[in-house]
Amino acid sequence: MPTVYTELLPATKSEKHGALVWERATDNAISHFAGVLTITGRRDHCRYRVEEFPADEPGRAFMLFKLDAGTDRTEERYGCFLAKNGANLCECRGFVATRGCKHLAALTELVRAGQV
């Protein structure tokens, strides 16, 4: 499987042309580090160190540590949860405002594509 994966993100009200670039960790068997995710759009370009952790509920839990300032310069990281029942969660302001965000869209695509 290639170590770099690129895909367009679904269009949203605030971002019509978002995309992701995923650089999978070469050996994550002994750590939580899964890879580096870059999310780009019209207003922003931000890289995240992605780590996956065991979840208490059915689903998958991720922590996205910002490597760049991004659109919300007050935050250093976001906790994201992809629930088996579809009730996904993210700590970012976009999710709080709209119940959806670029972080969840990117993680959902990576899981769908078998990248994480």
C-alpha positions in Angstrom: 0.0 0.0 0.0 1.4 3.4 -0.9 2.6 5.6 2.0 0.9 8.8 0.5 -2.8 9.0 -0.2 -4.6 12.1 -1.7 -8.3 12.6 -1.9 -10.9 15.4 -2.4 -13.2 16.1 0.6 -16.9 16.5 0.2 -18.0 20.1 -0.5 -19.5 22.0 2.5 -21.1 25.4 2.8 -17.9 27.0 3.9 -15.4 25.0 1.8 -16.2 23.9 -1.8 -12.8 22.6 -2.7 -11.2 20.9 0.3 -8.6 18.0 -0.1 -6.5 15.8 2.1 -3.0 14.4 1.8 -2.2 11.4 4.1 1.3 10.3 4.8 1.0 7.0 6.7 3.5 6.1 9.3 5.9 3.5 8.1 5.9 1.5 11.4 3.1 2.2 13.9 3.0 -1.2 15.4 4.6 0.0 18.6 3.1 3.5 19.0 -0.2 5.4 18.6 1.3 7.4 15.7 -0.7 6.7 12.5 0.7 9.4 10.2 0.6 13.0 9.1 -2.7 14.4 7.7 -2.7 17.6 5.6 -6.1 19.3 5.1 -6.2 22.1 2.5 -8.9 24.4 1.4 -9.5 27.9 0.0 -8.9 29.5 3.4 -6.4 27.2 5.1 -3.6 24.6 4.9 -2.9 22.7 8.1 -0.9 19.6 8.9 -1.8 17.3 11.9 0.1 14.5 13.6 -2.6 11.8 13.9 -2.6 9.3 16.7 -5.2 6.6 17.3 -6.2 5.4 20.8 -8.5 2.7 22.1 -12.1 3.9 22.4 -14.4 3.2 25.4 -17.4 3.2 23.0 -17.8 1.3 19.8 -15.9 3.3 17.2 -12.4 4.7 16.7 -10.7 7.5 18.7 -8.1 9.9 17.2 -6.1 12.8 18.4 -5.0 15.4 15.8 -2.0 17.5 17.0 -1.6 20.6 14.9 1.8 21.1 13.2 0.7 24.4 11.7 -1.4 27.3 13.1 -4.6 26.5 11.1 -7.7 28.6 11.2 -8.2 28.4 15.0 -4.9 29.6 16.4 -6.1 29.1 20.0 -6.1 25.3 19.7 -3.2 22.9 19.7 -5.1 19.6 19.1 -8.5 18.1 18.4 -10.0 14.9 19.8 -12.1 13.1 17.2 -14.3 10.1 17.6 -15.8 8.1 14.6 -18.7 6.2 16.2 -20.0 2.9 14.8 -23.5 4.4 15.0 -22.5 7.5 13.0 -22.8 9.9 16.0 -19.3 11.3 15.4 -17.7 13.9 17.6 -14.9 16.5 17.2 -13.7 19.2 19.7 -13.2 21.9 17.0 -15.4 25.0 16.7 -16.7 24.0 13.3 -18.2 20.8 14.7 -19.7 22.7 17.7 -21.3 25.2 15.2 -22.5 22.8 12.5 -22.2 19.2 13.9 -19.7 18.4 11.0 -16.1 19.4 10.3 -13.1 18.9 8.0 -11.4 16.8 10.6 -14.2 14.2 10.7 -14.6 14.3 6.9 -10.9 13.6 6.4 -10.8 10.8 9.1 -14.0 9.2 7.7 -12.4 9.2 4.2 -9.2 7.6 5.5 -11.1 4.9 7.3 -13.3 4.3 4.2 -10.2 3.9 2.1 -8.5 1.6 4.5 -5.7 4.0 5.2 -6.0 3.9 9.0 
